[in-house]
Amino acid sequence: MSLRVAITISDPWDLVTVCGSGPFQGTVAATQPERLVVQLDEPLRYQGHVLTWAVCQVRHEGGSVDDMVSSHDTPTSFALVSAPPSTTTGLRDVAGVAALGTVRGA
């Protein structure tokens, strides 16, 4: 069974203005101890990009993937990208649109 999540974006404000804040639904494609790779059900179109993937990393020390797939909103940093990211690449090394918000199990 695939894990499903809902992503809500709060920043950057211009991304929220163009695409809305969500929640954007997606399926977890890969997990690591502190992050999820999520394929979005519907792409986000922003500044000439078609963003179909979200790399989600917990924002607070002690947070985990388990928190992000729970029924509670977990503060998260995102890299929204057009192509499936490598699961070995660090979040800072992912080329995409940076965003902040929350993730919860859907």
N, C-alpha and C positions, 0 to 999 in steps of 0.2 A: 504494500500500500504506500502510495506517495504522500509525503508530508505537504500540506497546503498551508500557506501563510497569507496574511493581509498586511500590506505595507501602507503606512500613512506618512506623507512627506510634509514637513513644516518649513523647511528652508532648503534652498534659496527661494525667496519670495517670488521672484520672476518665474521660476519653474512652476510653483503653485498657481500663479496667475494664469499661465498658459495651459497647464495640464490638469489642474485641480490638485487637491491634497490626497485624494483617494477615498477609501482604501483601494489599493490596487492588488488584485489577487494574483497568486503565482504558485508554482510547484517547486519544491526544493530539489535541485539537481545534484548538489554535493554539499557535504558538511565538513567542517574542521572544528577544532576545539572552541574557537572564538568567532566563527563566521559561517554564514550560509551563502551558497550560490543559488539564486532563484531565477527561474525562467518565468517572466511575466506572461499572463494570459493574453493581455492586450498591450501592444507597444505604446510607449510614450513618444510623442513627436515634439522635439524641443531643439531650437536653434539649429535646424537642419539635420539633426540626428534622429534616427529611429532606434529608440532604446528598448531592447527586449530582455535584458538581463539586469539583475541587481546583485551586487556583492554586498552583503549585509554583515556588519561587524558591531558587536555590542560596544556601547560608549563608556560604560562604567566598569571599573576594576571589579573583578569577581563575577561579572556577567558571563553567561554561557549560551551555547546553542539551545540548550534545554529551555532557557528563559525565553528565547525568541520564538519557539514553537509552542509555548504555553498559552493559556487563555488570557494572559495579561499583556498590556502594552509594554514593550521593552525598548528603552531609548537606544537608537541605532544610528550608525554612520553608514552611508551608502556610496557605492560607485555604480552609477547607472551606465550600462555599456550596450553596444550594438551587437557584439559577437560573444559567444561563450568564453568566459575568462578561464585561464589556467587555474587549477586549484592550488598550485604551488606558488603563485604570485602573491606578494603582499598587497594589502589594500592600497597603500601609497603608490604602488607601481602599476596600478590598473589605470589605463587611460579611459576617461569617461567624464560624466557629469557628477560632481560631488554633491551630496545632499545629506540632510539630517531629518530624522523623524522617529517612527516607532515601527516595530514588527510584532505581530501576534499570530498564534496558530489560528487557522481558519476552519 
